[in-house]
Amino acid sequence: MNKKYEVFDVPKNEVIDTGPSEIVEKFLDVSEVENEKQHSLVRIDINVIEYPLFTKNPRRKKNQIIRYFFNRDKEAYIQVNPTSGDFIPGEFEERVFIAILKIMRDKKYNNEFYTKPSEILYNMGIPQTSYKSFYKKITLALQRLSQTSYTFKNSLYSNKMKGIIDDKINTNIMNIRIITLNQAEKDEMEYFQDKRTKEVIKISISNYFYDNIIRKGYLVYDSQLLLNMDSPITRALYMLVNKLRFNKFHLRVLALSLIKKIPLSDDAKSLGRSIKSLEKSCKQLKDMDLISDYNVIKQGKLIQTEIEFFFEEKHNAIKQSFFYDDKNHFDNLLITYTEKGEEGEVITESQEALKEIQQEKENITPTDEKINQIFDKLPARAKELKTMPGAIKDAIRQYGFEYVMYTAEYMSKNKVTKIRSYFIQALEKGWAENFMTTEKSKSQKKKESQLTFNTIEMQKPQNNEVDEKVKAKKLELYNDYYKVLNDEEKEKINKEVFDDYIKMSGVVVASAAQKIAFQMAKESLIKEYLYKRDAEKNETPNINSKKEMKEIHMGSFIFGENFSKEKEQEINENSNVEEIYKDIEDITFTEEKEENKVEKKIKKSDIICDIKKVYNEISLFQMELLDFLELLDTIEQETQDKIVRIVGISKYFEATVGGYYMKIEYIKDKESSIKIIKK
């Protein structure tokens, strides 16, 4: 059996049953939704789309805690904890939550806003004649949404943190306070002007979810469309597939992956029924014209079943229209809040967050000028691709102009062959993040080095107040000691002076500007160095005295724009990987095996990867290597990128990192190899 489809490799969801089961009433009457489409758009947090925060099981049990695992060692999971004597949120709570997101949009995205049960029911599409019978159910759903606790272990996505939070996070989805007229404070009395109002509800979305909603950790959906879907499985499938495909017209995904994310039952007895449920939802999506077609691919065992989804240009057009309508609405709010701030008004916490987003507005707006700038950085052949302008526009909207520009520069240095494919993957997987950090750092260091150089120039002796004896001593040491040294000894002195100069500048790696500044001030710096050392030792400097070597992060230097081919060749020939990178955590470099040492037997289950393949470009080799490294949960992304960089320089890497032995070798146009074994 193909290992990637091995059902027993995936941990089962853990169910903690502490009480009897009870069938929960399902809500179906949502046929009369009358909101205008352009006003019914909602931003849904990525975590809500990706994870089963709302159960699809109609037979929930009281006091039942469910834990969903995402890896075999159970180090990444989500645990849903109901309040004592209650159920976890289900389909009705999901509908209420979608309606609340719509109300928050109408309330100008303030994180604290007031609403009424009737307003929630209206946004859910419930006919007014049925309001009375739903009031109690709405109150219960709100309590359930606020009291259910979610535990995210290495799984909560945060756009503010730019990725998954590597920690255990306990949070609810939102907080509520039900206020009656007697409990209302002075500034809340306005909500009771209608004498028929008995109570209002104060709602605040929890910070982790709210931050994603007002930043870029969301997708835009039509709430009216979502609520019109009778099946929660169809709704979850639609949101999930839209996220997975981005703007692609074709998506092929393992059915088991969808089953686990929705979630549906994935045990051997229920797998067939779950696949049929997916197939039924696919048909509903096609009937609603939300996909153009689908294909269920059954090959071998059920666990190997895949589903293909097909889309047309009109589906992307709808998706983009949602994005623009929502963006225009949000941008208008940003302008309003910015004006308030300029007028000196007090800005609340949520308004401050909105004002912060205003600064990113221009960065995510594609213009012809920005597109042309990115084309100038991409390989020339990119302009021949008819789909590239659209891809660049979408990329700017999703990732921002600055990040897309750095990605284009990163690609130009890697001699990419499949330009559009590499461009999209580099953006999605963040391959250019370290490159962008390095380039920004270089720019800052260039400014600092210029300042340092100007300071040195200003500090040069300009008058006769300098102690003539000190000046004479420096000249003596320079002429009578330094100048008579051979070239090798001079080079040692030069290196020590240069190291001190860089250390004084407060940087790790010298930029081109700093090297120029050093050359111009070299003689005076050497004289000063020799004089200070002579004064400390009170004797002639000993050229053989050893200085402790400074550990240097070579990433910026290796990939800097001023790094010469000669220097790169020198590193490849004379340096090993350990010298290039000394700051990779949890790394043990492999030593030569003793002749009589018996090799440890390797279990087949411990072999993560052992492939041999011919590559004509190292970038393609690095892409495939990174795919395997991303499977290793114990190795941070930063460390993965460093390993890929090392391979780019030395074409060889052998070490034990994070509990995995790796041997990686690239030979252009010849058989290259990637071997990763769990220790």
Secondary structure, 3 states (H helix, E strand, C coil): CCHHHCHHHCCCCEEECCCCECCCCCCCCCCCCCCCHHHCEEEEEHHHHHCCCCCCCCCCECCCEEEEECCCCCCCEEEEECCCCCCCCCHHHHHHHHHHHHHHHHCCCCCEEEECHHHHHHHHCCCHHHHHHHHHHHHHHHHHHHHCEEEEECCCEECCCCEECCCEEEECCEEEEEEECCCCCHHHHHHHCCCCCCEEEEEEECHHHHHHHHCCCEEEEEHHHHHCCCCHHHHHHHHHHHHHHCCCCEEEEEHHHHHHHCCCCCCCCCHHHHHHHHHHHHHHHHHCCCCCEEEEECCCCHHHCEEEEECCHHHHHHHHHHHHHHHHHHHHHHHHHHHHHHCCCCCCHHHHHHHHHHCCCHHHCCCHHHHHHHHHHCCHHHHHCCCHHHHHHHHHHHHCHHHHHHHHHHHHCCCCCCHHHHHHHHHHHCCCHHHHHHHHHHHHHHHHHHHHHHHHHHHCCCCCCCCHHHHHHHHHHHHHHHCCCCHHHHHHHHHHHHHHHHHHHCCCCCCHHHHHHHHHHHHHHHHHHHHHHHHHHCCCCCCCCCCCCCCCCCHHHHHCCCCCHHHHHHHHHHCCHHHHCCCCCCEEECCCCCCCCCCCCCCHHHEEEEEEEECCCHHHHHHHHHHHHCCCCCCCHHHHHHHHHHHHHHCEEEEEECCEEEEEECCCCCEEEEEEEEC
